[in-house]
């Protein structure tokens, strides 16, 4: 399901930040780390993987602002695009945005071609 963006007002451009990981094989704190140069509302956050391997592999992705999750719950990655439920929309100017991976399963769980899409509306 596509993210529906609220109408942008003059001076409030939409910023779409794509991130790609060829493979995810381990828990990773701050796999992505950026300092936001403006105040923004989070309009959407989606995740998808091309494939996974291992025995019952799981991958949860969490989006954080200044160390605190902004999601209702981490997003479970699958081969279908999954949209996160945003709990905290507003992100402060100069906030540190991080994306964490929590992988589970046995027999070397791996997720291939993991794509993340973060959509922000500048305030």
MILOTI-912720 format. One record per residue (C-alpha): x negated, y, z negated. Coordinates in steps of 0.001 Angstrom, whole numbers, plus 500000, padded with zeros to 6 digits. Each point is the difference from the previous one (the first is absolute). Layout:
MILOTI-912720
XYZ ...
This chain:
MILOTI-912720
500000500000500000 498596503380500978 499485502688497417 502495502806500411 498330503296499362 501881502950498569 500080502965502362 496758501936499664 500371503654499254 497848502713501523 496526499784498496 500543496423498771 498307497729502543 500157496232499827 496666498180499582 499800496311500929 496951498200498616 499385496509501454 497542497592498345 498846496669501460 498128497130498333 498735497148502178 500336497613497053 500760500099496300 498504497165497945 499624501444496485 501611502329497486 498871503513500806 500444503132497919 500026503166502101 499700498249503376 501065503444501221 499100503132498053 500772503521501186 500298503383498348 503173501628501230 499233503585501111 503602501163499527 503160499317497997 502234497492501773 503070497804499816 499560496330500856 502480499290502791 499059496365500512 497497497216499432 500091496803502053 497799496896500146 499674497025502343 497491497230500754 499569498056503233 499386496702498203 498931498364496761 498241496793499045 499303497984496881 502410498177497716 502978502201499039 498148503267500648 501437503209498545 498915503582500426 501444502954498100 499093503565500933 500362502910497585 499888503705500831 498767502234497186 499638503730499416 497410500939497387 499937496428498674 503788499546499599 502156497969502375 502507502036502002 501913496867501059 502869498264498226 497954496794500399 496963498987502046 500891499001503576 499794496298500861 498246499660503364 501439497705502661 499961499691503792 503046502284500158 499725503713499362 500889500632496360 500970503444498781 499181501017496436 502482501520497597 498571503337498930 500543500773496294 498087503299499879 500232502052503195 498040503131499092 496199499857500037 498013502932498633 497426502019501893 496520498474499577 501455496695498712 497856496926500585 502017497484502034 498903496358499793 501276496762501466 499317496762498090 500189496366501157 500945497097497704 499581496657501790 501064496605498694 500182496378501083 497504497176500301 497701498595502687 498522503448500790 503117502096500653 499502502397502905 502186502591501671 498989501054503526 500543503343501733 501654501765497085 501512503327501053 501175502690497590 501859503148500996 500318502900497549 502280502865501060 499749503328498186 501886503268500340 497890502999499089 501655502322497489 
